[in-house]
Amino acid sequence: MNMLLKDRLFNILLPLLYTLTVYSLASLGEQRLDAYFSMLVLEYFVLYALLRPKRRHRDYLALVLLILFAVIVTYRILEVISK
């Protein structure tokens, strides 16, 4: 697949998936911000892994998202263990 096509497909699908996720979670009555954030981060990484869009620089956004995702998951695990 052409690299330019992958970039465009990534840039089209990501906001579409984000919109569907936010709408779905809101329809289900989800109010926790970490649930939204976790789903959006997972969508970013899945789409990134599938399409591998070309980046000019290192993907610092992915690093920041991964760190924040790990913090949220760790917090939730500690919350469950402490009960």
Buried (B, 14 or more C-beta within 10 A) or exposed (E): EEEEEBBEBBEEBBEEBBEEBBEEBEEEEEEEEBBBBBBBBEBBEEBBEEBEBEEEEEEEEBEEBBEBBEEBEEEBEEEEEEE
